[in-house]
Amino acid sequence: MQAITPQQIRSSFINATRSEAARLTLPKNLDSQEWDTLDFLGWRDEKMPLRGYLVVPGPKGLTGIMLRAPEGGAKKNRSVLCELCRDVFSKEDVLLWVAKRAGQSGRDGNTVGTLICADFLCSENVRKEPPANEINPDPAAVVLRQIEGLQNRTGHFLKRVQQS
């Protein structure tokens, strides 16, 4: 991912009004992001902790979606796998993030959701090299497959948000 500006972020949202996009709290570390290690920019709103944002680069530019987490956070009695990174070793909480659909469908109250790491650390998770073993003798190849899978699954989720 390449570096992006606050204006590019705010204008990328497909399921938020202009005023919602203008009021969103940008991540504090925007200027210090390691952009070449990100497949998307994801963060939680500091002022509204149940709100999250996902900004994904694509062939047609950036696509941003506004998300909502459930009240009360993650249930502690079971482990849940993030649908985007599918990191089985992560100790991070995973939440059911819900997004309004884009366009009239979203204005009518239709939503779509998926399980995503609570703090959007998916890009970091997929870049962890597993130990070499008989099944996967080349850890670098595993990382490349994991990155490709993350990008594909993130793109699929965005398409679901864009569907009417």
C-alpha positions as CSV (number, residue, x, y, z in Angstrom):
1,M,0.0,0.0,0.0
2,Q,1.2,3.5,-0.7
3,A,1.0,6.4,1.7
4,I,-2.3,8.2,1.7
5,T,-3.5,11.6,2.9
6,P,-6.3,12.4,5.3
7,Q,-8.3,13.9,2.4
8,Q,-7.9,10.7,0.3
9,I,-9.1,8.7,3.3
10,R,-12.1,10.8,4.0
11,S,-13.2,10.8,0.3
12,S,-12.9,7.0,-0.1
13,F,-15.8,5.9,2.1
14,I,-18.7,4.2,0.2
15,N,-21.0,3.6,3.2
16,A,-20.7,6.8,5.1
17,T,-22.2,10.3,4.6
18,R,-19.9,13.2,3.8
19,S,-20.5,14.5,7.3
20,E,-19.7,11.1,8.9
21,A,-16.5,10.9,6.9
22,A,-15.5,14.5,7.8
23,R,-16.0,13.8,11.5
24,L,-14.1,10.5,11.7
25,T,-11.0,10.4,13.9
26,L,-8.0,9.6,11.8
27,P,-5.3,7.2,13.3
28,K,-2.7,9.1,15.4
29,N,0.1,7.2,13.7
30,L,-0.9,8.0,10.1
31,D,2.4,9.8,9.3
32,S,4.5,7.0,10.7
33,Q,2.8,4.0,9.1
34,E,5.0,1.4,7.4
35,W,2.9,1.6,4.2
36,D,4.9,-1.1,2.3
37,T,3.8,-3.7,5.0
38,L,0.1,-2.8,4.9
39,D,-2.5,-4.5,2.7
40,F,-5.1,-2.1,4.0
41,L,-5.4,0.7,6.6
42,G,-7.6,-0.3,9.5
43,W,-8.2,1.5,12.8
44,R,-10.6,2.0,15.6
45,D,-12.0,5.4,16.3
46,E,-10.5,6.8,19.6
47,K,-13.6,8.9,20.3
48,M,-16.0,6.1,19.5
49,P,-14.4,2.7,20.3
50,L,-17.2,0.7,18.7
51,R,-16.5,2.3,15.4
52,G,-13.8,1.1,13.0
53,Y,-12.6,2.0,9.6
54,L,-11.1,0.0,6.7
55,V,-9.4,1.7,3.7
56,V,-8.4,-0.7,1.0
57,P,-6.4,0.2,-2.2
58,G,-7.6,-1.3,-5.4
59,P,-7.4,-0.9,-9.2
60,K,-9.9,1.9,-9.1
61,G,-8.4,3.7,-6.2
62,L,-9.1,3.6,-2.5
63,T,-12.3,2.1,-1.0
64,G,-13.2,3.0,2.6
65,I,-15.8,1.4,4.7
66,M,-17.1,2.4,8.1
67,L,-17.6,-0.5,10.6
68,R,-19.4,-1.1,13.9
69,A,-18.4,-3.5,16.6
70,P,-20.8,-5.2,19.0
71,E,-21.5,-3.7,22.4
72,G,-19.5,-5.5,25.1
73,G,-16.7,-6.6,22.8
74,A,-15.6,-10.2,22.2
75,K,-16.9,-13.2,24.1
76,K,-14.0,-14.6,26.2
77,N,-15.3,-18.2,26.4
78,R,-14.2,-19.2,22.9
79,S,-11.6,-18.5,20.3
80,V,-12.7,-17.0,17.0
81,L,-10.7,-16.9,13.7
82,C,-10.4,-13.6,11.8
83,E,-12.0,-14.1,8.4
84,L,-9.5,-11.8,6.7
85,C,-6.1,-13.0,8.0
86,R,-7.1,-16.4,9.3
87,D,-4.1,-16.3,11.7
88,V,-4.5,-19.4,14.0
89,F,-1.7,-18.3,16.3
90,S,-2.9,-14.7,17.0
91,K,-3.9,-14.0,20.6
92,E,-5.8,-10.8,19.5
93,D,-9.5,-10.5,20.0
94,V,-11.7,-11.0,16.9
95,L,-15.0,-9.1,16.6
96,L,-18.0,-9.3,14.3
97,W,-17.5,-6.0,12.5
98,V,-20.7,-4.9,10.7
99,A,-20.9,-2.4,7.8
100,K,-23.8,-0.7,6.3
101,R,-24.2,-1.6,2.7
102,A,-23.3,1.1,0.2
103,G,-26.0,3.2,-1.5
104,Q,-29.7,2.9,-1.1
105,S,-29.5,-0.6,0.4
106,G,-27.4,0.8,3.3
107,R,-29.7,3.8,3.8
108,D,-32.6,1.2,4.0
109,G,-30.7,-0.4,7.0
110,N,-29.1,-3.4,5.3
111,T,-25.8,-4.5,6.7
112,V,-23.1,-7.1,6.1
113,G,-20.6,-8.3,8.7
114,T,-17.5,-10.5,9.1
115,L,-15.1,-11.5,11.8
116,I,-12.0,-9.2,11.8
117,C,-9.2,-8.7,14.3
118,A,-10.3,-6.2,16.9
119,D,-7.4,-3.9,16.2
120,F,-7.0,-4.6,12.5
121,L,-3.5,-6.2,12.7
122,C,-4.2,-8.6,9.9
123,S,-1.4,-7.3,7.6
124,E,1.1,-7.9,10.5
125,N,-0.3,-11.3,11.2
126,V,0.0,-12.7,7.7
127,R,3.7,-11.5,7.5
128,K,4.8,-13.7,10.4
129,E,7.0,-16.5,9.0
130,P,6.0,-19.9,10.2
131,P,8.8,-22.4,11.1
132,A,9.9,-24.5,8.2
133,N,8.5,-28.1,8.2
134,E,7.8,-31.0,5.8
135,I,4.5,-29.5,4.6
136,N,5.8,-26.0,4.2
137,P,9.6,-26.1,3.6
138,D,9.7,-22.5,2.4
139,P,8.3,-20.0,5.0
140,A,8.6,-17.1,2.6
141,A,6.3,-18.8,0.1
142,V,3.8,-19.4,2.9
143,V,3.9,-15.6,3.8
144,L,3.2,-14.7,0.1
145,R,0.2,-17.1,0.0
146,Q,-1.1,-15.6,3.3
147,I,-0.7,-12.0,1.9
148,E,-2.5,-13.0,-1.3
149,G,-5.3,-14.7,0.7
150,L,-5.7,-11.6,2.9
151,Q,-6.0,-9.3,-0.1
152,N,-8.5,-11.7,-1.8
153,R,-10.7,-12.0,1.3
154,T,-10.6,-8.3,2.0
155,G,-11.7,-7.6,-1.6
156,H,-14.5,-10.1,-1.3
157,F,-15.8,-8.4,1.9
158,L,-15.7,-5.0,0.1
159,K,-17.7,-6.5,-2.8
160,R,-20.3,-7.7,-0.3
161,V,-20.6,-4.2,1.2
162,Q,-21.0,-2.7,-2.3
163,Q,-23.8,-5.1,-3.4
164,S,-27.3,-3.8,-3.3
